[in-house]
Structure formats: C-alpha cells, structure tokens
Amino acid sequence: MEKYTQYRDRSTGISPFLPHKTPTSTPSLVLHALIFAFRLPLFLFYCAVYFLLLSHLPLPTFARKLLLWGMLGIPGIWWVDLQLDGVKRGSLSQQPPNRVPHPGSVIAAQFTSPVDAIYLAAIFDPRHPARLGPVLLHAPHASSGHNPHKLVSLRRVVEQNRHRCVAVFPECSTTNGKGILPFSPSLLSAPVDAPIFPVSMRYTPQDITTPIPGAYFAFLWNLLSRPTHLIRVRIAESVTNRDIAGSSTESSGQPSRANSDSEDDDDYFGAGEEKPTPDQYRVLDRVSEALARLGRNKRVGLTLKSKAAFIEAWSKSGKR
C-alpha cells in the first residue's frame, strides 16, 4: 500500500504495522465459514467460563495449563515447533532446567498476537505484570505514555513471585511479526541476577497477528476459520543485567540504541526522570538482536509514536 510508505522502516524497507492477508478461494471460504460457525460459540463460551470464573480459583499449576491448552485447542493450535537456540534438534529433554524460563527468570517475548500471552501461560505459567485478560484485550494497542503512580518495576514483580517466571512484552505494542520495535527500558528494572530469556513466536498462517487495534472480528475469523495453526517458538540463551559491560551488537544492520538517543524515550520517561546509561542500553540491544535473529527478521527504527500515527492514518482511510 503506497500511501503507508512513510510507516515503512527506511533502512530495512519493513512495514511492521500492516496486517497480513491470506488469499482464499470461494470453495475454501465456504469451508472456513462452516468451521468458524461451529467454533465461535464454543470458543466464546469457553473463554467466558475461564476468565469470569476459573481464572479466579486457586487451581494447581497443571490445571491452569490444561485449561489454557484447551483454549488453544479449540482454534486448532496443536502443532508447536519448540527449539532452543544453539541446541541440536531432538536433544531438548537433555538440557538443564536453567536453559529454559524457570522461576525467578524473565521472559522477554516478541509481541504480535493475543495468542502470545495464552501460549506462554500454557507452557511456562508466568506472572504477567498485567492480568492475562487485560493483556489479551489490549494486545493490539500502542502503550505510549504512562501513569507513574501505577507503574511497578520488574524487580518488585520478580521478588514477589519467586516461585514463577515473569513474562513481559518490551515492544509495548503488537506488530505483524516482520520487525522488532525499539524496546522500552522495563527490562533494566529486573534484578541484576535474574536471567532474561528472549522468546520468539511466529505463526503459520501469519494472519492471526494483530497490529491493528479493535479488529476483533477479523482476528476471531482468522483464528477460528482455519483448520490448524502452527506456532514456531525459539528460545535464546539468557542474559542478565550484569552483562551491561558487554559489547553492543549490530549484525541486524540497525544502529545500536546504546550509541544513540531514541526519539521514543519521551514515551517512557517523565520530566526529571533519570534515563538509562548507554551501557545499560546494551542489554536491551542484546535481547532485541536475539529476538530478531530467532524470528529471522530485523530490528526497525519505527517507534510507538510511529505506530500511533499509522493507526490514525489507517482509521481515517476507513480501513478496519
């Protein structure tokens, strides 16, 4: 779409905010409509029972995971390709427990779809700084700006949930999965010894990504009308905030954030707030570069302000 070229990253040519569209034929459209009509009431009923009742009960971990896998199973998400970066396929079970997210660690995940939060909850049972329901409802929205009185540091969340890992989405807004947005500095508030695991999730078909806010029917149609979906999950080795002395990485072709001021910093800091040092930003660079490598895409320079401007232009054009 040529009229949205100003929201294409200049150095990579990537447009991370445009929704994916999968071409369909008339026969397949009829089949998809039948599948959608069968699954929609079942899915809505299941979600209502879970979020309004079951999620508030003190259920054991295995029961919570089982219920969430049921939520993933209704849309046909039952094929997950999970691999650890640098680990030979087939040897996953031989890895030590600290090679994957574990209690006391932080998951830094790419943010493309509400399915991200459900999958992470079903596998790792993490503690989200926001409850799972609000995370799903607000997944497509840009989260620029904040109320400083409602913020909480990762250090506090981790220390209060030592028996669980903590999952965050440092991009703060969803994309179509084609690029990694600049991170918020939230990861820098994690305890210095807490392992931070970059986790990349990619979907096939890709049309269940939700870069456009408010497109709930389109998301449900894409999610529920196809027989199956595949999730490709890659987990990189962890880093900690002790690694701030490490060198910045620039293999993606993007300038290191540690060496330049981000035009999006004002979205995360108020007047008078102390900003992280260039050395601290190297931690964000390392995690961001790992997500780009795992997802086989690139880091982009478009920010939350770019996302907000794109959404405004998209809304004015009548595209919903």
N, C-alpha and C positions, 0 to 999 in steps of 0.2 A: 504494500500500500504506500504509494509515493508520498501521500500527504502526511505520513507519520515518519518521514525520513529524519526529521530533527530529533526524534527519540531513538535513533539508531546510534550505537556507540561508534565514534569516529575512527578509532584505531582498529577495531575488530570487525565493524560492519554488522554487529549483532543487534537485533531488536528484542530485548528480553521481556517486553510488556505486551506484545501482540499474542492473542490466543491462537492455539493450534486448531486447524480444521482438517478433519479426515474425510476425504471424498467417499460417498456412498452411492450405490445404485438403487433403483426403485425396488427390486426384489429384496435386497438386504435391508432397505428402510422399513419394509413391511415386517420382516423378521425382527428387526430391532424394536419396532413399536410393540409387537406382541410380548417380547421379553421384558420391555420396560413396564408395560401394563401389569404383568404378573409380579414383578419385583417391587414396584414402587410402594404399594400399600404394605407389603411385608417389611420393607426396609424402614419406612416411616414409623410403623408400629414398634419395631424392634428398637429403633433409636429413641423413641419416646419413652418406652419402658426403661431402657438403660439409663438415660440421662435424668429422667424425672424420679426414678425410684432406685434402681440397682446401684447406680454410682454413689449413692449416699449411704449405702450399707457397708458395715465393716467386713467386707468379704476378704478371704485369703488371696494371696497373690495369684495362685494358679487359677482361681475362679474368675478374677478380673481379666486375666489374659484370655481365658477361654471365651468369655463373653465378647471381648473385643475381636477375637478371631471369628466369632460368629457374625459380627458386624461386617468384617471384611469378606466373609464367605458369601454373603447374600449377593453382592455385586460381581462375584466371580473372581475375587483376588485370592487365588490359592496357589500361585506359582511365584515363588520368591527366589531369585538368584542372589545369594548372600556370599560375599567373599571378603577376606581381609587383605588389605594392600600388602604385597610382598610375601604372601603366604601361598604355597602351592595348592592348587585345587585338590580337594579330597583329604587334606590334612587339617581341616578346620578343628576337628574334635581333639587333635593333639596339642593345640595351643594352650598356653597357661591362661587362667581366668582373667589376669590383668591385661590381656591382649585385646579384650573387648570391653565395652562400657560396663562398669560394675559399681556397687555402692560407693559413694564418695567421689565419683567422677562426673564429668560434664560432657554432654553430647552437644556438639555444635553442628546442626543439621542444615542442609540446603532447604529452602522454603519454596515449594511450588504448588502444594495442594493440601486440602484438609486431610487427605489420606496419610500425609506425612506423620501427623500427630497420632493418628489411630494406630499406624504400623509401629511406631516407636513405643507406644504404650503397650501394645500387644506382645512385643518382643522383650523390651528391657524394663517395663513397668517404671518409667521415670517419673520424677516430680516435675511438672511444668510450673514455672513461676505463676502462670495464669492457669485456671482450671481448664480441663480438656474441652468442655463445652464452649466457653468463650473463644478458645483458640480456634475451634472449627468454624464458628460463626463469623469471626473477624479475619479469617485467614487471607482473603484477597486484598485487604485494605492496607494502605500505607500507614505506618505508625510514626509519622513525624511529629515532633513535639511531645511534651510530656508534662504531667503534673508532678513536680518534685516531691510532693508530700505523699504520693502513692508509690514511689519507686522503692525497690528493695534490691540490695546488692546480691550477687551470686554467692559471695562468701556467706552471707546470712542464710540463704536458702540451702546451701550445701551443708552448713553446720547444723541446721535444724532437721536435715533429712539424711543423716549419715548412713541409714540403712537402705537408701535408694540413690540412684543416679539422678542427675538433673538435666533436662533437655531444654535447649534454647534455640531460637532461630535468629542468628545475629544479623541477617539481612534486613529484618524488621518488616518485610513486605514480600508477597509472593511474586514470582516471575514465571515465565513459561519454561524454565529449565535450560535455556540456551546460554545463560551467562550468570556469573556470580556478582551481585551488587556489593558495593563497599560496606564493610561491617560497622555496626555500632560498637562502641568501646565496652559493651557489657561484659565480654569475656575477661576483661582485665580486672574485674572486681572479684573473680573467682579466687579461692585460696591458692597461694603460690605453689603448693604441692599437689593440687587437685589435677589429675590427668584430664586433658581436654581432647575428646575424640571427634575428629571431623567425620561426618556420616553423609554420604551422598545417596540420594534415592532418585531413580529415573523410571519412568513408566512407559509401557508399550500397550496400547496406543498412548500418545502423549497428550491427547485432548482432555484428560482429566486434570491437567494443570489449570490453575485459576488465577491468572494475572489480572483479570478484570473484576472489580468488586460488584457485588449484587447480582451476578449471573448465576443464581442458584439453580434455576430450572435447567439451564444449559449444562451445568455441572452434573446434576442428577441424571439428565438424559445420557450424557456421555458415560457416566459411571454405571448406570443400571441397564442400558440398552445393549451392551456388548456382552457376548458370552463369557469371555475371560479377560483378565488384565494381568500383565507381568510387571513385577517390581524388581528392578536391578539395584541391589544395595551393595555399597562398597564402604568399608571402614578403614581409615588410615591409622597409622601409629599415633599414639597420643603425644601431646606436647603439654608443657606446664608454663606458668608464668615465671618460672625460674629460668626459662630459656630466652629471656629478653636480651641476653648478650649475643644470641645467635645472629648470623648474618641474614639480611633480607633476601627473599627470592624473587626473581623477575623472569622466570622461564616462560611465563604466560605472555610476555611482551608488554605487560602493563607496568607503569612506574610503581615502585614501592610506595605505599602510603607512609612508610616511616621517613621518607625523604621529601615529602611534600605535604602542604596543608590541604586537608579535604574541604571542599566547598560545602560539604554536608554536615560539618562538625556542629554548626549552629543548631541543627535539628536535635542534637543530643546534649548540648551544654547550655546552661543559662548564663546570664551575665555574672561575671565574677567567679564562675566555677573553673577549677584548675583542669586543664586538658592533659591527656597522657603525653609522655615524652616520646620522641622518635624511637628510642629503644623499645618502649612498651608497644608501640605500634607494630614492631616486627613480629610479635606474637600473632596479631591479627593477620599480618601478611602471610605468615606460615600456615595458619589454619585456612585462610581463603585460598591460597595456592594449592593446598591439599585437596580442597573441595573441587576446584577447577580441574585438577588432574584426574581425580576419581571419576568425575562426571564427563570427562572428555570434552570440556568446553573451556571458556576463557573468562577471566575477570574483566568486568566492564567498568567504565567511569561514570555511568549514569547513577544518579542518587535518588533519594526519596523525593526530593524536590522535582526531579525529572519524572518520577512516577506520578506524582500529584498533577503535574502539568499535562501529562499524557492522558490521565483519566478525565480531566476536564475537557480536553480536546475530543476524546472519544465520546463523551456524553453529549457534547454539542453537535457532533456529527450524526447522532441518532443511532450509533452502533451500540447494541446492548448484548 
